[in-house]
Amino acid sequence: MSSLTNLKADLETMPKAVKDFATYKLVIQGCSERTVSEYLLDLRTFFRYITARRAGISLESEAFSKLDISRCDLDFIKEISTEEVYEFLLYADSVRKNEWAAKARKLSSLKAFFKFLTTKQKVLEVNPVNDIEGPKRRSSLPKYLSLDESVALLEAIKNDENSKTTTRDYAIITLFLNCGMRLSELVSIDLRDIDKDLRSLRVTGKGRKQRIVYLNDACKTALRDYLKIRISDTTQKLEEPALFLSSRNRRISVKTVQWIVYKYLDAAGLGNKGYSVHKLRHTAATLMYQSGKVDVRVLKDILGHEQLNTTQIYTHVSDKNMENAVNNNPLASLSPAMAKKKRSKKEHDSPDNSAENEDF
């Protein structure tokens, strides 16, 4: 079932105000179906929460997950208070055990929805989430593969003698590790998006914004090897516009790519380190910045970030760099015995100025 089919099915269960909001996001703002589906998921949970609390239904019961929210009309929405929103966020934290990102996304969805009702449709006079601050994010460095781990991952694919798709899989992971593209961007690449000289390719990022990704020698070689297979077989393959195909000669899915990455992480002995597809994006960004000395503003454009502060997380100093900095201190190799020897030598070589200095 396509994402658009899923979206239409979800919309059927939503209140009219939410349907109008989804249409605005899709048609006017040009958001992707995936983004709008995430909005709907958050709003469905919110409306179920408000409905359950007002009706005295247990938030952890089976009935909660089956609540019909399609009848939550404008009068229902006008009665939603700031206190109820705070209680919902507390529920997301304490009952649903949402981490920072999930709670922040829920609040962002609510802010977008109520802003639409107050400033676009002008059917609400008071925005109950207007002054609610987002949850504080815990400061953490991005998790990424080291250079040696990245090489081991690619070697694991090369050494897989049982798979018929190693050339494809090698190209996929090479693009992740070298270009830092998102999972959704990779699966949406079409054959027509690739420059005929394999110098670059076009990807469609968040908000359907397109950008050009330039290919280094590793990417060119991996893609050239894969394209020999991609365009040489059946007519069905040529009719399918997608670059990367599944075993059924259809556009490869997000879940299949995730499975491929986890499979070879395990094969490389990296399966227990918390790595994922998105961590390969982190890896590309970090290696480009630390090893390639890429300017952070250039890195921002490569990754397709809207804001520079999003990219600046990759400018962190690695533990190895900090260790090297300490080891390069001129005093790093000085032991107590050596210090005493240097001091004695200095005193021996210096002229005896004691008599001269007695008057001072």
C-alpha positions as CSV (number, residue, x, y, z in Angstrom):
1,M,0.0,0.0,0.0
2,S,1.4,3.4,-1.0
3,S,2.0,6.2,1.4
4,L,-0.7,8.3,-0.3
5,T,-3.2,5.4,0.1
6,N,-2.3,5.2,3.8
7,L,-2.7,9.0,4.1
8,K,-6.1,8.9,2.6
9,A,-7.2,6.1,4.9
10,D,-5.9,8.1,7.9
11,L,-7.8,11.2,6.8
12,E,-11.1,9.4,6.8
13,T,-10.9,8.9,10.6
14,M,-10.0,12.6,11.3
15,P,-12.1,15.6,12.4
16,K,-12.8,18.1,9.7
17,A,-10.4,20.7,11.1
18,V,-7.6,18.1,10.9
19,K,-8.5,17.2,7.3
20,D,-8.4,20.9,6.4
21,F,-5.0,21.3,8.1
22,A,-3.6,18.2,6.2
23,T,-4.9,19.6,2.9
24,Y,-3.2,23.0,3.6
25,K,0.1,21.2,4.4
26,L,0.0,19.1,1.3
27,V,-1.3,21.5,-1.3
28,I,-0.3,25.0,-0.1
29,Q,2.9,24.3,1.8
30,G,4.0,21.4,-0.3
31,C,4.8,19.0,2.6
32,S,5.4,15.4,1.7
33,E,2.9,12.7,2.4
34,R,5.2,11.2,5.0
35,T,5.4,14.5,6.9
36,V,1.6,15.0,6.8
37,S,1.2,11.4,8.0
38,E,3.4,12.2,11.0
39,Y,1.2,15.2,11.8
40,L,-1.9,13.0,11.6
41,L,-0.4,10.4,13.9
42,D,0.4,13.0,16.6
43,L,-3.0,14.7,16.3
44,R,-4.8,11.4,16.5
45,T,-3.0,10.5,19.7
46,F,-3.8,14.0,21.1
47,F,-7.5,14.0,20.3
48,R,-7.8,10.5,21.7
49,Y,-6.2,11.6,24.9
50,I,-8.5,14.7,25.3
51,T,-11.5,12.5,24.4
52,A,-10.5,9.8,26.9
53,R,-9.8,12.2,29.7
54,R,-13.1,14.0,29.3
55,A,-15.0,10.7,29.1
56,G,-13.2,9.0,32.0
57,I,-11.7,6.3,29.8
58,S,-8.4,4.7,30.9
59,L,-5.5,5.9,28.9
60,E,-3.9,2.5,28.9
61,S,-7.0,0.5,27.9
62,E,-7.8,-1.1,24.6
63,A,-10.7,1.2,24.2
64,F,-8.3,4.2,24.1
65,S,-6.7,2.9,20.9
66,K,-10.1,2.5,19.2
67,L,-11.6,5.9,20.1
68,D,-13.5,7.5,17.3
69,I,-12.3,11.2,17.0
70,S,-14.0,12.1,13.8
71,R,-16.7,13.9,15.7
72,C,-14.4,16.2,17.5
73,D,-15.8,19.4,16.0
74,L,-14.8,23.0,16.3
75,D,-16.7,23.5,19.5
76,F,-14.8,20.5,21.0
77,I,-11.5,22.1,19.9
78,K,-12.3,25.5,21.3
79,E,-12.6,24.0,24.7
80,I,-9.1,22.6,24.7
81,S,-7.0,24.5,27.3
82,T,-3.3,25.0,27.8
83,E,-3.5,22.9,31.0
84,E,-4.8,20.0,28.9
85,V,-1.9,20.3,26.5
86,Y,0.6,20.2,29.4
87,E,-1.1,17.1,30.7
88,F,-0.9,15.5,27.3
89,L,2.8,16.2,27.1
90,L,3.2,14.7,30.6
91,Y,1.2,11.6,29.5
92,A,3.6,11.3,26.5
93,D,6.5,11.4,28.8
94,S,5.4,9.2,31.7
95,V,3.0,6.8,30.1
96,R,4.1,6.5,26.5
97,K,7.8,6.9,27.5
98,N,8.5,9.2,24.6
99,E,12.0,10.5,24.3
100,W,12.9,14.1,23.6
101,A,12.4,13.9,19.8
102,A,9.0,12.3,20.0
103,K,7.7,14.8,22.6
104,A,9.2,17.7,20.6
105,R,7.5,16.4,17.4
106,K,4.1,16.1,19.2
107,L,4.3,19.7,20.4
108,S,5.5,20.9,17.0
109,S,2.4,19.2,15.4
110,L,0.1,20.8,17.9
111,K,1.7,24.2,17.3
112,A,1.3,23.9,13.6
113,F,-2.3,22.7,13.9
114,F,-3.5,25.5,16.2
115,K,-1.5,28.1,14.3
116,F,-3.4,27.1,11.2
117,L,-6.8,27.4,13.0
118,T,-5.9,30.8,14.5
119,T,-4.0,32.6,11.8
120,K,-5.1,30.9,8.5
121,Q,-8.7,29.9,9.0
122,K,-9.2,32.4,11.9
123,V,-11.8,30.1,13.6
124,L,-10.0,30.2,16.9
125,E,-9.4,33.4,18.9
126,V,-7.0,31.8,21.5
127,N,-4.1,29.5,20.7
128,P,-3.7,27.1,23.7
129,V,-0.1,26.1,22.7
130,N,1.2,29.5,21.7
131,D,3.3,30.1,24.8
132,I,4.3,26.5,25.6
133,E,8.1,26.0,25.3
134,G,9.5,22.9,23.8
135,P,11.0,20.2,25.9
136,K,14.7,20.7,26.7
137,R,17.0,18.7,24.6
138,R,19.8,16.8,26.3
139,S,23.1,17.7,24.8
140,S,24.7,14.8,23.0
141,L,27.2,14.2,20.3
142,P,26.1,12.5,17.1
143,K,26.9,8.7,17.0
144,Y,29.0,7.7,14.0
145,L,31.2,5.0,12.6
146,S,34.9,5.5,12.7
147,L,36.9,5.4,9.4
148,D,38.0,1.8,10.2
149,E,34.5,0.8,11.0
150,S,33.2,2.3,7.8
151,V,35.8,0.3,5.8
152,A,34.9,-2.9,7.7
153,L,31.2,-2.3,6.8
154,L,32.0,-2.0,3.1
155,E,34.3,-5.0,3.2
156,A,31.5,-7.1,4.8
157,I,29.4,-6.4,1.7
158,K,32.2,-7.3,-0.7
159,N,32.8,-10.6,1.2
160,D,29.2,-11.7,1.0
161,E,29.3,-14.6,-1.4
162,N,25.7,-15.7,-0.8
163,S,23.9,-12.6,-1.8
164,K,22.8,-11.8,-5.4
165,T,22.5,-8.1,-4.6
166,T,25.9,-7.2,-3.3
167,T,26.6,-4.7,-6.1
168,R,23.4,-2.9,-5.3
169,D,23.9,-3.0,-1.6
170,Y,27.5,-1.8,-1.9
171,A,26.4,1.2,-4.0
172,I,23.6,2.1,-1.4
173,I,25.9,2.1,1.6
174,T,28.7,3.8,-0.4
175,L,26.3,6.7,-1.1
176,F,25.3,6.9,2.5
177,L,28.8,7.0,3.8
178,N,30.1,9.4,1.2
179,C,27.2,11.8,0.5
180,G,25.3,11.8,3.8
181,M,21.9,11.6,2.2
182,R,18.8,10.7,4.2
183,L,17.1,7.3,3.8
184,S,14.0,8.9,2.2
185,E,16.2,10.7,-0.2
186,L,18.1,7.6,-1.3
187,V,15.0,5.5,-2.0
188,S,13.4,8.3,-4.0
189,I,16.3,8.7,-6.5
190,D,15.2,8.0,-10.1
191,L,17.5,7.1,-13.0
192,R,16.8,10.5,-14.6
193,D,18.2,12.1,-11.5
194,I,21.8,11.0,-12.3
195,D,24.1,13.1,-14.4
196,K,25.1,11.2,-17.5
197,D,28.8,11.6,-16.6
198,L,28.1,10.4,-13.0
199,R,29.4,13.7,-11.8
200,S,26.3,14.4,-9.6
201,L,22.8,13.3,-8.8
202,R,19.6,15.2,-7.7
203,V,17.9,14.3,-4.5
204,T,14.6,15.4,-3.0
205,G,14.8,16.3,0.6
206,K,12.5,17.6,3.3
207,G,9.7,19.8,2.1
208,R,10.2,18.4,-1.4
209,K,13.2,20.6,-1.8
210,Q,15.7,19.4,-4.3
211,R,19.5,19.7,-4.2
212,I,22.5,18.5,-6.2
213,V,24.8,15.9,-4.5
214,Y,28.2,15.6,-6.1
215,L,29.8,12.2,-6.4
216,N,33.4,11.3,-5.5
217,D,35.4,8.5,-7.2
218,A,34.1,5.8,-4.7
219,C,30.5,6.7,-5.5
220,K,31.1,6.8,-9.3
221,T,32.7,3.4,-9.3
222,A,30.0,1.8,-7.1
223,L,27.2,3.3,-9.2
224,R,28.8,2.5,-12.5
225,D,29.1,-1.2,-11.4
226,Y,25.5,-1.2,-10.3
227,L,24.1,0.5,-13.4
228,K,25.5,-2.2,-15.6
229,I,23.2,-4.6,-13.8
230,R,20.3,-2.1,-13.3
231,I,19.7,-1.4,-17.0
232,S,20.8,-4.7,-18.6
233,D,18.1,-7.2,-17.7
234,T,14.3,-7.0,-18.2
235,T,12.0,-4.6,-19.9
236,Q,10.2,-4.2,-16.6
237,K,13.4,-2.8,-15.1
238,L,13.6,-0.1,-17.7
239,E,9.9,0.8,-17.2
240,E,10.5,1.3,-13.4
241,P,12.0,4.8,-12.9
242,A,13.7,4.1,-9.6
243,L,17.5,3.8,-9.4
244,F,17.5,1.2,-6.7
245,L,15.2,-1.8,-7.2
246,S,14.0,-4.6,-4.9
247,S,14.1,-8.3,-5.9
248,R,10.7,-7.7,-7.5
249,N,12.1,-5.0,-9.8
250,R,10.2,-2.3,-8.0
251,R,11.5,0.8,-6.1
252,I,13.3,-0.4,-3.1
253,S,11.5,0.3,0.2
254,V,12.7,2.1,3.3
255,K,12.4,-1.1,5.3
256,T,14.4,-3.1,2.9
257,V,17.3,-0.6,3.0
258,Q,17.1,-0.6,6.8
259,W,17.3,-4.4,6.7
260,I,20.3,-4.3,4.4
261,V,22.2,-1.9,6.6
262,Y,21.5,-3.9,9.8
263,K,22.5,-7.1,8.0
264,Y,25.9,-5.9,7.1
265,L,26.5,-4.1,10.4
266,D,26.1,-7.5,12.0
267,A,28.4,-9.1,9.4
268,A,31.0,-6.5,10.2
269,G,30.8,-7.1,13.9
270,L,29.2,-3.7,14.5
271,G,25.6,-4.8,15.2
272,N,25.7,-4.2,19.0
273,K,26.9,-0.5,18.8
274,G,23.6,1.2,18.2
275,Y,24.3,2.1,14.6
276,S,21.5,2.6,12.1
277,V,20.9,4.0,8.6
278,H,20.8,7.5,10.0
279,K,24.1,7.0,11.8
280,L,25.6,6.5,8.3
281,R,24.5,10.0,7.5
282,H,26.2,11.2,10.7
283,T,29.3,9.3,9.7
284,A,29.5,11.0,6.3
285,A,29.1,14.4,7.9
286,T,31.6,13.8,10.7
287,L,34.3,12.3,8.4
288,M,33.9,15.1,5.9
289,Y,34.2,17.7,8.6
290,Q,37.0,16.1,10.6
291,S,39.1,14.5,7.8
292,G,38.1,16.5,4.8
293,K,38.3,19.8,6.6
294,V,35.0,20.8,5.0
295,D,33.7,24.3,5.9
296,V,30.5,24.0,8.0
297,R,28.6,26.2,5.6
298,V,29.4,23.9,2.7
299,L,28.5,20.9,4.9
300,K,25.1,22.5,5.6
301,D,24.4,22.5,1.8
302,I,25.6,19.0,1.3
303,L,23.3,17.7,4.0
304,G,20.3,19.8,2.9
305,H,19.9,21.5,6.3
306,E,17.7,24.6,6.6
307,Q,19.6,26.1,9.5
308,L,23.3,26.3,10.1
309,N,22.9,25.5,13.8
310,T,21.6,22.1,12.8
311,T,24.9,21.4,11.0
312,Q,27.1,22.7,13.8
313,I,26.5,19.5,15.8
314,Y,29.1,17.9,13.5
315,T,31.8,20.4,14.4
316,H,32.4,18.7,17.7
317,V,36.0,17.7,18.5
318,S,36.5,14.0,18.6
319,D,38.0,12.2,21.5
320,K,41.0,11.3,19.4
321,N,41.6,15.0,18.5
322,M,41.4,15.9,22.2
323,E,43.8,13.1,23.1
324,N,46.3,14.3,20.4
325,A,46.0,17.9,21.6
326,V,47.0,16.9,25.1
327,N,49.8,14.6,23.8
328,N,51.2,17.5,21.7
329,N,51.7,19.7,24.7
330,P,55.5,20.5,25.0
331,L,55.3,19.3,28.6
332,A,53.8,16.0,27.6
333,S,57.0,13.9,27.9
334,L,58.5,15.7,30.8
335,S,59.0,13.5,33.9
336,P,60.0,14.7,37.4
337,A,63.5,13.4,36.9
338,M,63.9,15.2,33.6
339,A,62.5,18.4,35.1
340,K,65.1,18.2,37.9
341,K,67.9,17.6,35.4
342,K,66.8,20.5,33.2
343,R,66.7,22.8,36.2
344,S,70.2,21.7,37.4
345,K,71.6,22.3,34.0
346,K,70.1,25.7,33.8
347,E,71.5,26.7,37.2
348,H,75.0,25.4,36.1
349,D,75.0,27.3,32.9
350,S,73.7,30.6,34.4
351,P,76.3,33.2,35.7
352,D,76.5,33.7,39.4
353,N,74.7,37.0,40.1
354,S,74.1,36.5,43.8
355,A,76.5,39.2,45.0
356,E,75.2,41.6,42.4
357,N,71.6,41.0,43.5
358,E,72.1,41.4,47.2
359,D,71.2,45.1,47.1
360,F,67.8,44.5,45.5
